[in-house]
Each structure stands twice: as structure tokens, then as C-alpha cells.
């Protein structure tokens, strides 16, 4: 009798799967909305706005201040 074994990943300290909701939100920033957040051009400023909004969302979720969130 042959059993098909189920694979189990034990190295979550190295990497983890990305939640599909995160992928959906991040997808534009991997292709069309990329930019250096330290730049003054529109690409960078748009990315900076998204980054700062992300800080605020994470801070609200964990009861912290946005300036305490470092990615």
C-alpha cells in the first residue's frame, strides 16, 4: 500500500507564505507603481505615500504610533 505523504514546511523563521490579500494590494508596487521613496519625482512620492499609509495601518492594528513602525 502506497501513501502519498503530506509535505510540512518547518522553516518559518526564514520565510513564510504571503497572504493573498497582501499580494493583491502589493501587486501594483511590483510593476507599475514602483519608486524610490526618498526621491522627489512622482514615482518616489507615490511610493512614499503608500509606505506611510502602510505604517499607519500597521500601527493602528497593533496600538502603536506610525513612527514606531519600521519596515
Secondary structure in CASP SS format (residue, H / E / C, confidence):
PFRMAT SS
TARGET T0000
AUTHOR 0000-0000-0000
METHOD secondary structure of the structure
MODEL  1
X C 1.00
X C 1.00
X C 1.00
X C 1.00
X C 1.00
X C 1.00
X C 1.00
X C 1.00
X C 1.00
X C 1.00
X C 1.00
X C 1.00
X C 1.00
X C 1.00
X C 1.00
X C 1.00
X C 1.00
X C 1.00
X C 1.00
X H 1.00
X H 1.00
X H 1.00
X H 1.00
X H 1.00
X H 1.00
X H 1.00
X H 1.00
X H 1.00
X H 1.00
X H 1.00
X C 1.00
X C 1.00
X C 1.00
X C 1.00
X C 1.00
X C 1.00
X C 1.00
X C 1.00
X C 1.00
X C 1.00
X C 1.00
X H 1.00
X H 1.00
X H 1.00
X H 1.00
X H 1.00
X H 1.00
X H 1.00
X H 1.00
X H 1.00
X H 1.00
X H 1.00
X H 1.00
X H 1.00
X H 1.00
X H 1.00
X H 1.00
X H 1.00
X H 1.00
X H 1.00
X H 1.00
X H 1.00
X C 1.00
X C 1.00
X C 1.00
X H 1.00
X H 1.00
X H 1.00
X C 1.00
X C 1.00
X C 1.00
END
